[in-house]
Amino acid sequence: MSEPTGPVGGKDLWDKLAIVMAPLGGLLTAIAVGSLGFFGSRALEQQQSSEAKLRLYSELMSRREESEATLRKEMFQSIIGSFFDQSASSVDVRLLKLELLAQNFHEALNMTPLFLHLRREIVSLASTPRERRLYEDRLSDLAREVTRKQMIVLEAGGRRHDWTVLLSDSLLAGTTSTQLEDVTQTLDGVERRFRVTVLRADTAQRELRIGLEIDTKGGAGQAEAESGRASIEFDVGFFSSPMIDNTRLSSDQRVGIVLTDMNEFGASLSLVYFPGSRASLREKPYYEDILRKLAEPVAP
Amino acid sequence: MSWWLIVGLVGGEIFGEVRFGTDYLANTEVALVCGSDTVSAKTDSTGSYRLRAAATGKCIFSVALKSQRLTLDVVVFERPTRYRLVVEERAGKLVLKRV
């Protein structure tokens, strides 16, 4: 009887490999599972850490805003309360209070009625003409400083155009009007043409009667209904502040006309076209505009 | 004497920059004529200028460009006023305007 050839009772190369690899495979599996757990938990930890940092940051910011809001509220109540207490203060002190209000709250509060009220008080003041003029200058300087600050903010996020208006006798008398050169500006893909007509000029009150025509072109990504023409008339003077006293346009945009300077010879007039996000804190965008912005694709 | 006449005797200043299209006009002669008074200067390397008039009121600003003198009516106020100016070509003619 012949015996079988080949490894008898012994193991071939594959068997030996299988013996060696069996524990190695287990080891590698253990390493893989361990690594997965390690890196997974590390990524999770990092995510939790960044979330915690974000939470802390937003908490700190909201606390800071809250304390600022409380401080501003108390300050506002104190100043405005004492401002209307006629018996307690002179025009000089009331001017100081108005300066405090204007410097701190010009982005949230329409100061125009207060400016006009104080100007009426100054005009009816029983004092020398020189003193009255000093008060008037101080008041108009304050109003122009507020406008200047607002213009810097609005211009940074929008477009500006300046005109020089030469005052003629007929314009001062209100018998003729002056149409300024049309200006076309594009902001966030919305192109508009602005036509400004000076209808009347009052050098005593330092005011201009303005006719503003806005022609919106239907551009790409712009609703058909938004294109069209609109016209308005209003007075503009040193006490008009563009951040608050402006014209609301479609696509959450605004336009304001500012009288930057005026004398008996002429006036310097500016148009500022800006996004609604730069407008006064008290102004809220319309819900349609918010929804439209949310639906817009995020820029890379 | 009215208040306005007093103001008219006070000097004023205009400043700003001049450009031709998108290019700022460097080292270019600019002048301001207010009545019989003329002040002139040259723009700096960034196209900026500053001119001080002896009185406030209506004046004529001019800029010398391509052997032409382009003019624009301006008003000089008691306070310094910024005039951002641009030269544009319209129907083959150069025009100076405020922007």
Boltz contact constraints between the chains, C-beta under 6 A:
constraints:
  - contact:
      token1: [A, 162]
      token2: [B, 98]
      max_distance: 6.0
  - contact:
      token1: [A, 164]
      token2: [B, 74]
      max_distance: 6.0
  - contact:
      token1: [A, 164]
      token2: [B, 75]
      max_distance: 6.0
  - contact:
      token1: [A, 164]
      token2: [B, 98]
      max_distance: 6.0
  - contact:
      token1: [A, 166]
      token2: [B, 73]
      max_distance: 6.0
  - contact:
      token1: [A, 261]
      token2: [B, 77]
      max_distance: 6.0
  - contact:
      token1: [A, 261]
      token2: [B, 81]
      max_distance: 6.0
  - contact:
      token1: [A, 263]
      token2: [B, 77]
      max_distance: 6.0
  - contact:
      token1: [A, 264]
      token2: [B, 4]
      max_distance: 6.0
  - contact:
      token1: [A, 265]
      token2: [B, 57]
      max_distance: 6.0
  - contact:
      token1: [A, 265]
      token2: [B, 58]
      max_distance: 6.0
  - contact:
      token1: [A, 265]
      token2: [B, 75]
      max_distance: 6.0
  - contact:
      token1: [A, 266]
      token2: [B, 75]
      max_distance: 6.0
  - contact:
      token1: [A, 268]
      token2: [B, 81]
      max_distance: 6.0
